[in-house]
Amino acid sequence: MEKYKYILFFNKISIGAINKVGGKNASLGEMYNQLNPIGINIPNGFALTAKAYRLFRKRNNLEKPLNDLLFALDIKEYSNLSATGAKARALILSAPIPEEIYTEIHTAYQSLSQQCGIQNLGVAVRSSATSEDLPSASFAGQMQSFLNISGENQVIDAIHRCFASLFTDRAIKYRHDMGFANLDVAISVGVQQMVRSDKAASGVAFTIDPDTGFQNAIIINSIWGLGENIVQGTVTPDEWMVFKPTLENKTLNPILKKQCGRKEFSMIYSEKSNAESAENTIVNTATSLEKQNEFSLSDQEVIQLSQWCYQIEKHYKKAMDIEWAKDAFNNQLYIVQARPETVHAKENKLVRESYQLQEKGTLLTKGIALGDKIATGKARILQNTEEGNQLLDGEILVTDFTNPDWDPIMKRASAIITNKGGRTSHAAIVARELGTVAVVGCGNATSILKNGQQITVSCAEGKEGNVYDGELKWEIKEHDFSHLSMPITEPMLILADPERAFELSHYPNKGIGLMRVEFAISNTIKIHPLALCEPEKITDLNVQSEIAALTKDYDDGKNYFINKLAEAVSIVAAAFYPKDVIVRMSDFKSNEYANLVGGKYFEPVEENPMIGFRGASRYYSDFYRKGFALECEAMKKVRNQMGLHNVKLMIPFCRTIEEGKKVLAEMEANGLVQGENGLEVYVMIEIPSNVILANEFAKLFDGFSIGSNDLTQLTLGLDRDSSLVSYLFSEQNPAVKHLITETIRSAKRNKIKVGLCGQAPSDIPEYAQFLVEKGISSISFNPDALIKGIENILKAETKHEEKRNEILNILSLGNNI
């Protein structure tokens, strides 16, 4: 005879037991049995089965009164939701736990305490609905959990409260929204050894980028103390982005990016918890400034955690949403929960919409963008859920942070803005599931915005979400990839903003034909590289302060530049891995460099910067050599330390063969040796001299990229930005087309690749036809022009093939005469 009738210890549970113990406990049992033996730490525990809950309900004759309550629920306006929930919970809490269940909980808790070697073991008591954590319904945060529970009385009380949490307002409405009948969903309760993360760190991890669905990244969020602060969105966590394909290579660094969050609060155990009740066992305390500025995990811990997450994903064969904790007393990491990721599992990757603002307004506040959409409406500032009835349908919810109690309110909002929270906070998770525009972690939204103020919330400008004053215009384009086949001529992307890389990786492409590093330098780094190499030349105190603020996490400002540029390039390289990513070294003009922080101390004033001190001529000059060395160090880090060998480098505006040799020598002096680890170096073809000497340039470089804008401008001798002569600007000019034809011929003759970056092949089908007929290797498009460009290439290739077959038929007929 079995010792337990209503309890299963984790070692007796597998993923097939969802109907008995719910998704959460089934997953814990599965991992405890299958993954714990291979080194993934899972705290031990047991589950009170759904059978126990049903017995509790039956023994206390609760079915009819609960059914009657739920049948009377107003399912249109939910006007009586709060009263219904309160009555249901009161029924549950007033009903006693049956004696046989009580006895089994007592015995199991004592057994678990003995197994862990701790009297009155501290445990986490978590609800696990029998329909929970299924791909069709996450139930995330709908039921209650209790932390730092110790002693049998607290455990029984926590379990009783978990039963009642099946009828919180949010849980009742969620079940109705998801189509579950009133009493279909039962509840199991997990009791698991508590990891002492209150004095260490904890957090969440996704084995997929939760915003874009990019599958090769693991996203880890971490804070000091218990992880509830992340779920509730009360803090901005640390974040790491880890690349799966290089994760298992111990010689490489798989961390693409890391960002230190503010971690404003730390949740810890209360020293005066009530011995009888499961409530008030934790308290939230302000995090010291020193701790706020310190990462809560080491890089090695991040890598170990990522490896575990990757193994969990491979075990379940699907993207996972994982909770983890670090124990302060043994410094070990633990996985405390894992569920399937539910948002991107349902997404149609072949049809995507892109939003783009048509005008810009006054920026009011900004934070972390969720998704890539835009919304407009009137701001409604709410301090708590009791004010929820003030939010009218279509208004924009503005609040400090949200928790599951906000769910019914959030569903009425056209957009959500919070002061606090990160990409894995409650507000972020719900916004993704609802498909609602959201900007979290703004810091000042409730004080900057006013009730009734018309605002526009844009998440279509990268990872940063912007809130603008007024109602701005935008357009929506639908990109349907389902009908597209890949042409022989390789369609590639032109990319400036690295934060769009994961999203754009879903588009049909053969890689990145041009990555402009200028965007990362001007928007993320912001400081002139020479100001970091020679800080003593900066005499303005305000500029000194600005540089100090930007580089505060670095002992050496040069490392700031190197790491930030490496992060930007590595994210793009990872997004498109293993496809080619051609990174153009910096191509600012002197006036653009001067606009960087500290730039005015170094840059010359030129009458015509467009044809002045730019591109290759800067790299080997005594003036900029130190700055170019920082760029080279960043590229070395991406390729050699991170293993992203799909990065190819490209030199812009190389006027002469001698310049080309000097640049390659300068790169080699900085450790970037052409051919080493497969390093290829391309050159831009944008000056007539490049075409005239194309055979010689082909002997120096591994590939050509035709910059059609500059080549057209310099061939025709005009400034395309001048309204007086811009009407003459045309890539279809016979002189320009002649130079492009000669470039392609030289590349083919020398057996190197040749591509073109420009708008014409997407706008003008005949131009695509011209390039295909000449045999170009690739054509690079801006993202908004890619689909049209591919369609034009496919048409051109079809016509080219028809024309070729026609010629072959004529020749064949001639030979037969």
HUWO-V340942 format. One line per field, one symbol per residue. ss: DSSP state (a for helix, b for strand, c for the rest). psi: psi as a letter, one per 20 degrees, with the letter a starting at -180 (. if undefined). A space follows every 50 residues. Layout:
ss: ???
psi: ???
This chain:
ss: ccccccbbbaaaccaaaaaaaaaaaaaaaaaaaacaaacccbccbbbbca aaaaaaaaacccaaaaaaaaacccccccccaaaaaaaaaaaaaaccccaa aaaaaaaaaaaaaaaaccccccbbbbbbbccccbccbcccccccbbbbbc caaaaaaaaaaaaaaaacaaaaaaaaaaccccccccbbbbbbbcccaaac bbbbbbccccccccccbbbbbbbbbccaaaaacccccbbbbbbaaacccc ccccbbbbbcccccbbbbbccccccccccccbbbbbccaaaaccccccaa aaaaaaaaaaaaaaaacccbbbbbbbccccccbbbbbbbbcccaaacccc bbbbbbbcccccbbbbbbbbcccbbbbbbbbcccaaaaaacccccbbbbc cccaaaaaaaccccbbbbcccccccaaaaaaaaaccbbbbccccaaaacc cccbbbbbcccccbbbbbbccccbbbbbbbcccccccccbbbbbbccaaa aaaacccccccbbbbbcaaaaaaaacbcaaaaacaaacccaaaaaaaaaa ccccccaaaaaaaaaaaaaaaaaaaaccccbbbbcccccaaaaaccbcaa acccccccaaaccccaaaacccccaaaaaaaaaaaaaaaaacccccbbbb bcccccaaaaaaaaaaaaaccccccaaaccbbbbbccaaaaacaaaaaaa ccbbbbbaaaaaaaaacccccccccaaacccccaaaaaaaaaaaaaaaac ccbbbbbccaaaacaaaaaaaaaacccbbbbbaaaaaaaaaaaaaaaaaa aaaaaaaaaaaaaaaac
psi: pqhphjppqhijpriikgigjrgghggggghhhhhghjjoooqrarpprh hgghgggghjligghgggghhjpojgikhkgghggggghhgghipqpqgh ggghgggggggggghikpqlpprpopqnqijqkqhiohjpjhrqqpqlpq qhghgggggghgghiikqghhghghghijprgjhprpqppoqpppmihjd rrbrqpkqoihijpijqpppqqrqaqihhggikirorqpqopoghjhjoi iqoiohqqporhlhqpprqpilqphhqirkiqqpqppqhghhjppiqrhh hggggggggghgghgikrqqopqrqpphhjkqqqpiqpqqpigihjqoii pqqpqppirqappgrrbppoakrqqqappopphrhhjhihoqpiropprg rqrhiighghiiqirppqhrqaijrgggghgghikqpqoqkhgjgihgqq pipprpopjjkaipppoqproqqrqpppooihiprprgpoprqppgohii gggihiqprkaohopoihghghhggipphhhhhmhiioiphgggggghgh jhjphphhhggggghggghhgghhhjpjqpoooprplqrhhhhhiqpihi ihproqhnhhkcnrchhhhjqhgighghhggggghggggghijmiipqqp pqlohrggggghghhgghhjjnpphpkjpqprqpnjphhhghkhhghhhh rirqoonhghggghgilqoiipihjhiiopiiphgghghgghggggghhj lrqprporhghhhohhhggggghikqgqppqqhiigghggghgggghghg gggghgghgghgghhi.
